[in-house]
Amino acid sequence: MSEELPDGWATVRLGDILLEIEAGKSYTCEPRRAEPDEWGIIKVSAMTWGKFNEDENKAVPAYRAPDPRFEIQPGDILVSRANTEAYVGAPVLVGPCRPRLLLSDKSLRLIPSKEINRRWLVHTLASPLVREQISAKSTGAQESMRNISQNALSDIEIPFPPLAEQYRIVESLEDHLSRLDAGSRALIDSSRRLIRLRTRLMSAITSQPHPSMTSTTLGAIARQVRNGISISRPGTDPIGIPILRIGAVRALALDLTDLRYTAISSRSDLPSHALLNPGDLLFTRYNGNPEYVGSCAVVPDGIESLTYPDKLIRVEVNQSYANPRYVALACSAGRSRDFIRQAVKTTAGQAGISGRDLKAVPLELPDLAEQQRRVEKFDEAHRGLLRLGYALTLALQRSESLRRSLLAEALAGKLVPQDLADEPAAELLKRIEIERDSQPKTARTRKPPTANKMIDPPKTAIVPTGIQEELAL
């Protein structure tokens, strides 16, 4: 570390202040959450959002005999051993939690010395300096799944303050973060209200009576309704015809910035229905979140060679009767959207809708001229909503930047003043070494930690993915 440390501090490896790093075990689990009287094993998502989520677990079959040594206890520090690049090694401090939850093979439990303030350690692990080291030390060919080994985690270097200063840092840092979290939550609430306002705008525009209004269905105004093509592991190298990702479709928005590529180089090698044209409607056929199933977007102008996966459904609208953008508005709110929600079926945790059900979606269509007028009216009002959404997104980004700055200042010893009367970190390290050397080398049943008073960990304000995508329209 190039920056000079404050007096009394030391630079240590993470392993120098830990007694042990425990890895969980692999279990064949049932695809459901464990009941209160059952054993469950935590999923990676239990450690993803800055606070331990005990509901993110899978039930261990009754015939399996769990090892109670791997039961999660209040006060445990957990990190995800395998996760996306953004969240691999992400730390959580377990507060009050239900019994009978086990570490998984994708999770690690850090057991620090009793001489360490656990809350300080969790904040340190979440700081930019440590996150950068974890990112550099994690392995894996794909950003969607990275791994950090116990040895790599142990070798991470951190600035280490005296114990008394650890407590002062935690007190000051959590005071700042609690106020920052309150502001972030207010921004997130405003973002949600903005999304609801947009939905009401779509519903009001498409449900307004008109003398030319006629009742029809999506299937009646469609030239064809077809599922996409099945492509095995499309690549990132732009060598073939591009294919949309499943998450590219959101309500009225089609993300063309994150494409994959097929091994097919010629348009003639694809069936005609697999090539998208401007004005086509795309619906999400399957998604883990039922709210995203049936989301609808319009293929914009300028598209030449682009295909779509089998988890999307393409609807070619007969533009002699319907404006594709108006149909997309109608399918995204009001009676039509309610019909889509009711048609969604969930099987083995995957929600989906069939092309047959999409064809039955009811529509109320005025004449083409009125459809165009309503689309223009929506666009005018929507531009104002987009400006508000952009401002909220920018404020949330600044909030997250401020969070990182606070953690960086704390780790550099700049958040609170030093006290020359504090016992130097070097002396603390000597006691930790004695404590570590005195630990039994054989496996042992752990007890809940008692070194530091435990209170609920601070809530980290994370912008839900759906809101980020909605505001980025």
C-alpha positions in Angstrom: 0.0 0.0 0.0 1.6 3.2 -1.2 -0.3 5.7 1.1 1.3 6.3 4.5 -0.7 4.9 7.4 -1.6 6.9 10.5 0.5 6.4 13.6 -0.4 3.3 15.5 -1.8 1.5 12.4 -0.3 -1.5 10.6 -0.7 -3.2 7.2 -1.9 -6.8 7.6 -3.1 -9.7 5.5 -6.7 -10.6 6.2 -5.6 -14.0 7.3 -3.4 -12.4 10.0 -6.5 -11.3 11.9 -8.7 -14.3 11.3 -8.7 -17.5 13.3 -10.2 -19.5 10.4 -12.1 -19.3 7.1 -14.8 -22.0 6.9 -16.2 -23.3 3.6 -19.7 -24.7 3.4 -20.8 -28.0 2.0 -22.6 -29.0 -1.2 -26.0 -30.4 -0.8 -28.6 -31.8 -3.2 -31.6 -29.6 -2.2 -35.2 -29.4 -3.0 -36.3 -26.5 -5.2 -38.2 -24.7 -2.5 -37.6 -22.7 0.7 -37.1 -24.6 3.9 -40.0 -24.6 6.4 -39.2 -23.2 9.9 -38.7 -26.7 11.3 -36.6 -27.9 8.4 -32.9 -27.5 7.6 -32.1 -25.2 4.7 -29.0 -24.2 2.9 -28.4 -20.6 1.9 -28.2 -19.4 -1.7 -25.7 -16.9 -3.0 -28.5 -14.3 -3.1 -28.6 -14.5 0.7 -25.4 -12.5 0.7 -25.8 -10.3 -2.3 -27.5 -7.1 -1.2 -25.5 -5.9 1.8 -27.7 -7.6 4.4 -28.2 -11.2 5.2 -31.5 -12.5 3.8 -32.4 -15.8 5.5 -35.4 -16.3 3.2 -32.9 -17.0 0.3 -32.5 -20.7 1.0 -33.4 -24.2 -0.3 -34.7 -27.0 1.8 -32.4 -29.9 2.6 -34.1 -33.3 2.1 -35.3 -34.9 5.3 -33.1 -38.0 4.7 -29.9 -35.9 4.7 -28.2 -35.5 8.1 -26.9 -31.9 8.3 -23.6 -31.1 10.1 -24.5 -28.6 12.8 -21.0 -27.2 12.7 -22.0 -25.4 9.6 -25.1 -23.9 11.0 -25.2 -20.1 10.6 -25.3 -18.1 13.8 -26.1 -14.5 14.6 -22.9 -12.5 14.4 -21.3 -14.6 11.7 -19.5 -12.8 8.9 -20.3 -14.4 5.6 -18.9 -13.8 2.1 -20.0 -15.3 -1.2 -17.3 -17.5 -2.6 -18.9 -17.7 -6.1 -21.0 -14.8 -7.5 -21.0 -12.2 -10.3 -17.9 -10.0 -10.6 -19.7 -7.2 -8.7 -20.7 -9.4 -5.8 -18.1 -12.2 -5.4 -16.6 -11.8 -1.9 -19.4 -9.4 -0.9 -19.6 -9.4 3.0 -22.6 -9.6 5.3 -22.9 -9.5 9.0 -25.7 -11.9 10.2 -28.1 -10.3 12.6 -30.9 -12.2 14.3 -31.8 -15.2 12.1 -33.8 -18.4 12.1 -32.1 -21.6 13.2 -31.3 -24.6 10.9 -29.6 -22.6 8.1 -26.4 -24.0 6.7 -23.4 -22.6 4.8 -23.4 -23.7 1.1 -20.3 -24.6 -0.9 -20.6 -21.1 -2.5 -20.3 -19.3 0.8 -17.5 -18.7 3.3 -17.6 -17.9 7.0 -14.8 -15.6 8.4 -14.0 -16.2 12.0 -12.1 -13.2 13.3 -10.1 -12.9 16.5 -12.2 -11.9 19.5 -9.9 -8.8 19.5 -11.5 -7.5 16.3 -14.6 -5.4 16.0 -16.7 -7.4 13.6 -18.6 -4.4 12.3 -15.3 -2.7 11.4 -14.2 -5.8 9.6 -17.4 -6.0 7.5 -17.1 -2.3 6.5 -13.5 -2.9 5.6 -14.3 -5.8 3.4 -16.9 -3.6 1.6 -14.5 -0.8 1.0 -13.2 0.1 -2.5 -9.6 -1.0 -1.7 -10.6 -4.5 -0.7 -13.2 -4.8 -3.4 -10.6 -4.0 -6.0 -8.3 -6.7 -4.6 -11.1 -9.3 -4.6 -11.9 -8.5 -8.2 -8.2 -8.9 -9.2 -7.8 -12.1 -7.3 -11.1 -13.8 -8.3 -11.0 -16.3 -11.1 -13.4 -17.5 -13.8 -13.8 -17.0 -17.5 -17.2 -15.2 -17.3 -18.2 -12.1 -15.5 -21.5 -13.8 -14.6 -19.7 -16.2 -12.3 -16.4 -15.5 -10.5 -14.7 -17.4 -7.7 -12.5 -16.3 -4.8 -10.5 -19.0 -3.0 -9.8 -19.1 0.8 -6.1 -18.5 0.2 -6.7 -15.5 -2.1 -9.0 -14.0 0.4 -6.5 -14.5 3.2 -3.8 -12.8 1.2 -5.8 -9.5 0.8 -4.0 -6.6 2.4 -5.8 -4.1 4.7 -4.8 -1.1 6.8 -5.3 -2.2 10.4 -6.1 0.4 13.2 -6.0 0.0 16.9 -9.0 -1.6 18.5 -10.3 1.5 20.2 -10.1 3.4 16.8 -12.0 0.5 15.2 -14.9 1.3 17.5 -14.7 5.0 16.8 -14.7 4.4 13.1 -17.7 2.2 13.3 -19.7 4.7 15.3 -18.9 7.6 13.0 -19.2 5.6 9.8 -22.6 4.1 10.6 -23.9 7.5 11.7 -23.0 8.8 8.2 -24.3 5.7 6.4 -27.6 5.7 8.2 -28.4 9.2 7.0 -27.2 8.3 3.5 -29.4 5.2 3.5 -32.4 7.3 4.5 -31.8 9.6 1.5 -31.3 6.7 -0.8 -34.5 5.0 0.3 -36.4 8.2 -0.4 -34.9 8.4 -3.9 -35.9 4.7 -4.5 -39.5 5.4 -3.3 -39.6 8.3 -5.7 -38.4 6.1 -8.5 -41.1 3.6 -7.8 -43.8 6.3 -7.8 -42.5 7.5 -11.1 -42.8 4.0 -12.6 -46.4 3.8 -11.3 -47.1 7.2 -12.8 -45.9 6.1 -16.2 -48.2 3.0 -16.0 -51.2 5.2 -15.1 -50.3 7.4 -18.0 -50.3 4.5 -20.5 -53.6 3.2 -19.0 -55.3 6.6 -19.3 -54.2 7.2 -22.9 -55.2 3.7 -24.2 -58.5 3.5 -22.3 -59.9 6.9 -23.3 -63.2 6.4 -25.3 -63.3 7.3 -29.0 -66.1 6.9 -31.6 -63.9 4.7 -33.7 -63.0 2.3 -30.9 -63.4 -1.4 -31.8 -62.8 -4.5 -29.7 -60.3 -7.0 -31.0 -57.5 -9.3 -29.9 -53.7 -9.3 -30.4 -54.0 -12.4 -32.6 -56.6 -10.8 -34.9 -54.2 -7.9 -35.8 -51.1 -10.1 -36.0 -49.7 -11.5 -39.3 -47.7 -14.1 -37.2 -46.8 -14.9 -33.6 -43.6 -17.0 -33.3 -41.1 -18.0 -30.7 -37.5 -17.3 -31.2 -34.7 -19.7 -32.1 -32.7 -21.9 -29.8 -29.0 -21.1 -29.9 -26.5 -23.0 -27.8 -24.2 -20.6 -26.0 -24.0 -17.6 -28.3 -20.6 -15.8 -28.0 -19.4 -12.2 -27.4 -17.2 -12.0 -30.5 -19.1 -10.2 -33.2 -18.6 -12.8 -35.9 -22.1 -13.9 -36.7 -25.7 -12.6 -36.8 -26.4 -10.8 -33.5 -29.0 -12.2 -31.1 -30.9 -10.4 -28.3 -30.4 -11.4 -24.7 -33.5 -12.5 -22.8 -33.3 -9.5 -20.5 -33.3 -7.1 -23.4 -37.1 -6.6 -23.3 -38.6 -4.4 -20.7 -41.9 -2.4 -20.8 -41.6 -0.3 -24.0 -37.8 -0.6 -24.0 -35.5 -2.8 -26.1 -31.9 -2.9 -25.0 -29.6 -3.2 -28.0 -26.4 -2.4 -26.2 -25.6 -6.0 -24.9 -25.9 -8.4 -27.7 -24.6 -11.9 -28.2 -23.6 -13.5 -31.5 -24.6 -16.7 -33.2 -22.3 -18.9 -35.3 -24.6 -18.1 -38.3 -23.1 -15.6 -40.7 -25.7 -15.5 -43.5 -29.3 -14.3 -43.2 -30.3 -17.0 -45.6 -29.3 -19.7 -43.0 -32.0 -18.5 -40.6 -35.7 -19.2 -41.0 -37.6 -16.1 -42.2 -39.5 -15.7 -38.9 -36.3 -15.5 -36.9 -35.2 -12.2 -38.5 -36.6 -9.1 -36.8 -38.0 -6.1 -38.7 -38.7 -2.6 -37.5 -42.2 -2.4 -36.0 -42.2 -6.0 -34.7 -43.4 -6.5 -31.1 -41.2 -8.6 -28.8 -42.7 -10.1 -25.6 -40.8 -11.8 -22.8 -41.9 -15.5 -22.9 -40.1 -16.7 -19.8 -38.6 -15.0 -16.7 -37.9 -15.9 -13.1 -39.9 -12.8 -12.1 -43.6 -13.1 -13.2 -43.9 -9.4 -13.3 -41.5 -9.3 -16.3 -43.3 -12.0 -18.3 -45.2 -10.5 -21.2 -43.2 -7.3 -21.1 -43.5 -5.7 -24.5 -41.2 -3.6 -26.7 -41.1 -2.4 -30.3 -38.2 -3.2 -32.6 -36.9 0.3 -33.7 -36.0 1.5 -37.2 -32.6 0.8 -38.5 -32.5 -2.9 -37.7 -31.0 -5.0 -40.5 -29.7 -8.4 -39.2 -30.9 -9.3 -35.7 -32.5 -12.4 -34.3 -34.0 -13.4 -31.0 -33.9 -16.3 -28.5 -36.6 -18.8 -27.9 -37.5 -17.2 -24.5 -38.9 -14.2 -26.5 -42.0 -14.1 -28.7 -42.2 -12.0 -31.8 -45.5 -10.6 -33.0 -45.7 -9.1 -36.5 -48.5 -6.6 -36.4 -50.6 -5.9 -39.5 -49.9 -2.2 -39.7 -52.9 -1.6 -41.9 -55.0 -1.9 -38.8 -52.7 -1.1 -35.9 -49.8 1.1 -34.9 -47.2 -1.2 -33.3 -46.2 1.5 -30.7 -49.9 2.0 -29.7 -50.3 -1.8 -29.4 -47.2 -1.9 -27.1 -48.7 0.8 -25.0 -52.0 -1.0 -24.7 -50.3 -4.3 -23.8 -48.2 -2.6 -21.1 -51.1 -1.3 -18.9 -54.8 -1.5 -18.2 -57.1 -4.4 -19.2 -54.6 -5.9 -21.7 -51.8 -6.1 -19.2 -54.1 -7.5 -16.5 -55.0 -10.3 -19.0 -51.3 -11.1 -19.6 -50.7 -11.3 -15.8 -53.5 -13.7 -15.3 -52.3 -15.9 -18.2 -48.8 -16.3 -16.8 -48.2 -19.8 -15.4 -45.3 -20.9 -13.2 -43.6 -24.3 -13.5 -40.5 -25.3 -11.4 -39.9 -21.7 -10.4 -40.0 -20.4 -14.0 -42.9 -18.1 -15.0 -44.0 -18.1 -18.6 -46.7 -17.3 -21.1 -47.6 -19.1 -24.4 -48.1 -17.7 -27.8 -51.7 -18.9 -27.8 -52.4 -16.9 -24.6 -50.8 -13.8 -26.2 -53.0 -14.1 -29.2 -56.1 -13.9 -26.9 -55.0 -10.6 -25.3 -58.0 -8.2 -25.6 -57.4 -4.8 -27.3 -59.5 -1.7 -27.7 -58.3 0.1 -30.9 -59.4 3.4 -32.3 -58.6 4.2 -35.9 -55.0 4.6 -37.1 -55.0 8.4 -37.0 -56.2 8.4 -33.4 -53.7 5.7 -32.5 -50.9 7.9 -33.9 -52.3 11.0 -32.0 -52.3 9.1 -28.7 -48.7 7.8 -29.3 -47.6 11.4 -29.8 -49.4 12.5 -26.7 -47.7 9.8 -24.6 -44.3 10.7 -26.0 -44.7 14.3 -25.0 -45.7 13.4 -21.4 -43.1 10.7 -21.2 -40.2 13.0 -22.0 -40.9 14.9 -18.8 -41.0 11.6 -16.8 -37.7 10.6 -18.4 -36.1 13.9 -17.3 -37.3 13.2 -13.7 -36.1 9.6 -13.9 -32.6 10.7 -15.1 -32.3 13.1 -12.2 -33.3 10.4 -9.7 -30.8 7.9 -11.3 -28.0 10.5 -11.1 -28.8 11.2 -7.4 -28.7 7.5 -6.6 -25.4 7.1 -8.4 -24.0 10.0 -6.4 -25.3 8.4 -3.2 -23.4 5.2 -4.0 -20.3 7.2 -4.9 -20.5 9.0 -1.5 -20.8 5.6 0.2 -17.6 4.4 -1.4 -15.9 7.6 -0.5 -16.9 7.3 3.2 -15.6 3.7 3.3 -12.4 4.7 1.6 -11.9 7.6 4.1 -12.6 5.2 7.0 -10.0 2.7 5.8 -7.4 5.4 5.3 -7.8 6.7 8.9 -9.3 10.0 7.7 -12.8 9.6 9.1 -12.0 10.1 12.8 -9.0 11.5 14.6 -6.3 9.3 16.1 -5.7 9.1 19.8 -2.1 8.6 20.8 -3.3 6.9 24.0 -4.7 4.0 22.0 -2.8 0.7 22.1 -0.9 0.4 18.8 -2.1 -2.2 16.3 1.3 -4.0 16.5 0.5 -4.9 20.1 -3.0 -6.1 19.2 -1.5 -8.3 16.4 0.8 -10.0 19.0 -2.3 -11.0 21.1 -4.1 -12.2 18.0 -1.2 -14.4 17.0 -1.2 -15.9 20.5 -4.9 -16.5 20.3 -4.6 -18.1 16.8 -1.7 -20.4 17.9 -3.8 -21.5 20.9 -6.7 -22.7 18.7 -7.2 -26.5 18.5 -6.3 -27.8 15.1 -9.2 -30.4 15.0 -12.7 -29.6 13.9 -14.8 -28.0 16.5 -18.4 -27.0 17.1 -18.7 -23.3 17.0 -20.6 -21.1 19.4 -22.2 -17.7 18.6 -19.6 -14.9 18.9 -19.7 -12.7 22.0 -16.7 -10.4 21.6 -18.7 -7.5 20.3 -22.3 -6.4 21.0 -24.4 -7.3 18.0 -27.0 -5.0 16.6 -28.7 -5.1 13.2 -26.3 -4.3 10.3 -26.9 -1.0 8.5 -29.3 -1.3 5.6 -27.5 -0.8 2.3 -29.6 1.1 -0.2 -29.3 -0.8 -3.4 -31.4 0.3 -6.4 -33.5 -2.8 -7.5 -32.5 -4.0 -10.9 -36.0 -3.5 -12.3 -36.0 0.1 -11.3 -32.6 0.8 -12.8 -33.7 -0.7 -16.1 -37.1 1.2 -16.1 -35.4 4.5 -15.4 -32.8 4.0 -18.1 -35.4 4.1 -20.9 
